[in-house]
């Protein structure tokens, strides 16, 4: 383990306020055999000048490119990486001091190790079979971001980092899906928080709203990636229904509760429910209404219904409320 070089790739785009903290968290890792690859993706706010301060470090590589998007920046970083292992960090986030060491210590006999992000309450099984991991990633039951994960570099190929730039949201999910299908080993996970995620209201994930056409395009790419990986058609349909519902709900909140019940993406969710034999009346109702007022009303009724079905959600609500005023 001590001899393995770990390449940490940081795409940088207009994060001058945060990028130095990010760099320092990487260079101060307890595990020292790392290389830091900073890919300046056309920043215009001085982020590049901050990165250049570290060019003299023997284990820091600085790359500049025109603004091609985060996927292209990650691909450039992977292409330049010399390490046996690869990690990704966004330039406004930070690594825990022992992050690399903790992930690498669990990497025997596997090619993917999962850690925890600071914003996540998810707890993974210590070890998952390849099939379980693909199912969970496709169904979005495991984090679809590339963060808090350690990947063996040999998993990366043209398929995993070649998605059309029109996929400007959830491209992380597609990358992780492709890597999951190319992976041939079980996947290990640790319970330790290794990654500190910064919530920013101006980030792409909070400002760019995908149209239903884009959601349909994205979900069909995901289907193609895993099309030959499910042994059970029923399991595939259930996972397909789950990922589409999660995409639908996420975008519904961002787009002001605008729904298109007759769009192929929305109709496919109901079709998956029928094939899976799942009733879920509140979800069906939500998928069927169109005016923003009706959608918001049903959304709020659904939240109440879910808490009646799962009282533990009320405890989570109380916990979040207490944390806000703590």
Secondary structure by P-SEA (a helix, b strand, c coil): cccbbbbbbbbbccccccaaaaaaaaaacccccbbbbbbbcccccaaaaaaacccccccbbbbbbccccaaaaaaaaaaaccccbbbbbccccccccaaaaaaaaacccccbbbbbcccccccccccccaaaaaaaaaaccccccccccccccccccccccccccccccaaaaaaaaaaaaaccbbbbbbccccbbbbbccccccccccccaaaaaaaaaaaaaacccccccaaaaaaaaaaaaaaaaaaaaaaaccccccccaaaaaaaaaaaaacccaaaaaaaaccccaaaaaaaaaaaaaaaaaacaaaaaaaaaaaaaaac
